[in-house]
Each structure stands twice: as C-alpha cells, then as structure tokens.
Amino acid sequence: STTQETPYRLTYGADAMIPVEVRETSHRRQVFNSEQNARELAADLDLVDKLRDEAQIHEEACKLRASRRYNTRVRPRSFRVGDLVWRLLGEARKDTSDGKLAPTWGGPFRVTEDLENGAYRLEKILVGATAPTTMNVNPSLAFGYKGNYCVQWLCIVSFFSNQVRKLKHSCNY
C-alpha cells in the first residue's frame, strides 16, 4: 500500500483482530491479559503520531515516484498568439443528430490571447468571432497553411499521433 500501514492501525494505533481469531481460540486470545493489554494500548497511542508521520512520508514518496514516472513521458506544449489550432470537441459539444459520425475536431481557430498555465482564448477564423470559452492546451491540434495546402500537423495529445501522422502524409506540401 502507499502508506505501508493498515487504516485501522493508523487510526487506533493497534492491529485489528480478524474474525477468525475472535471465533476460534488462537494463541493471541489464550495468552490475553487485559491489564497488560491496556498498558500496551496506552503505549501504542503515544506512538501513533510517529506512525502517522512515517505513513505520510511513505505516501509522499510514492506520489513523487508516480509523478516523476508520468512526467518522463509528458512533452510541454504551448501556442503563441496568432497560431492556428483545432479544438477537440467533447461529447457535450458534438451535434447529437450526427451520432457516431459527428466530427471529433472543431475549428479552425486562431489563438488571440495566452491566459497562462496552458489556457488560451480562441477566435473562430471563418467567422471572426471570439469562441465562447477558453481552451486548455491538451485537447488541441496545431496546423498551418501555405497557399491552399496544409504545411504542418502537430498533435498535442499523444494518443492521436498515429491519426495525425496519416493526415500529414496525405497532405500536399
């Protein structure tokens, strides 16, 4: 586990007795002394704070390892004002009458403002109106034009890279 301790031990400072030990006579139950048990529980309660601190250290170390492992595969991406982008349409933005044939990408959009921390304000190119919401960098696709032909496709979301690679090879540039 992340903390290397049971939740019961972190809460009460002692190990729980499993139901099998309660029903069947075990060595733990045969040598049970209530006075000694009360003293040991009081001593364990004094050590609970130390136990919780150690569990927190284990948990933070586990989270740090997980974030390092994740961040090795993440490539930071950013757009500048004026870049052309496509926006990934979520299920809420898709036209339900199209069913499964609804387009996955919406746009094209032009980045009009960088709002920091991966968020951008967009302007729809064909209409010239500002998009109603901001966009985060992950669900976006950058592209450029040279005359009537597509020049560059750059996928921000890694699992779309194979589809974008196919699109790039089908473009005339």
Secondary structure as the mmCIF struct_conf table of DSSP 4:
data_model
#
loop_
_struct_conf.conf_type_id
_struct_conf.id
_struct_conf.beg_label_comp_id
_struct_conf.beg_label_asym_id
_struct_conf.beg_label_seq_id
_struct_conf.end_label_comp_id
_struct_conf.end_label_asym_id
_struct_conf.end_label_seq_id
BEND BEND1 THR A 3 GLU A 5
HELX_RH_AL_P HELX_RH_AL_P1 PRO A 7 TYR A 12
BEND BEND2 GLY A 13 ALA A 14
HELX_LH_PP_P HELX_LH_PP_P1 ASP A 15 ILE A 18
HELX_RH_AL_P HELX_RH_AL_P2 PRO A 19 ARG A 23
BEND BEND3 GLU A 24 GLU A 24
HELX_RH_AL_P HELX_RH_AL_P3 HIS A 27 GLN A 30
TURN_TY1_P TURN_TY1_P1 VAL A 31 VAL A 31
HELX_RH_AL_P HELX_RH_AL_P4 SER A 34 ASN A 71
TURN_TY1_P TURN_TY1_P2 THR A 72 THR A 72
BEND BEND4 ARG A 73 ARG A 73
TURN_TY1_P TURN_TY1_P3 VAL A 81 GLY A 82
STRN STRN1 LEU A 84 LEU A 88
TURN_TY1_P TURN_TY1_P4 GLU A 91 ARG A 93
BEND BEND5 LYS A 94 LYS A 94
HELX_RH_3T_P HELX_RH_3T_P1 THR A 96 LEU A 101
BEND BEND6 ALA A 102 ALA A 102
BEND BEND7 THR A 104 THR A 104
STRN STRN2 TRP A 105 ASP A 114
BEND BEND8 GLU A 116 GLU A 116
TURN_TY1_P TURN_TY1_P5 ASN A 117 GLY A 118
STRN STRN3 ALA A 119 LYS A 124
TURN_TY1_P TURN_TY1_P6 ILE A 125 VAL A 127
HELX_LH_PP_P HELX_LH_PP_P2 ALA A 129 ALA A 129
STRN STRN4 THR A 130 ASN A 136
BEND BEND9 VAL A 137 VAL A 137
TURN_TY1_P TURN_TY1_P7 ASN A 138 PRO A 139
STRN STRN5 SER A 140 LYS A 146
TURN_TY1_P TURN_TY1_P8 GLY A 147 ASN A 148
STRN STRN6 TYR A 149 CYS A 155
BEND BEND10 ILE A 156 VAL A 157
HELX_RH_3T_P HELX_RH_3T_P2 SER A 158 PHE A 160
HELX_RH_AL_P HELX_RH_AL_P5 SER A 161 SER A 170
BEND BEND11 CYS A 171 CYS A 171
#
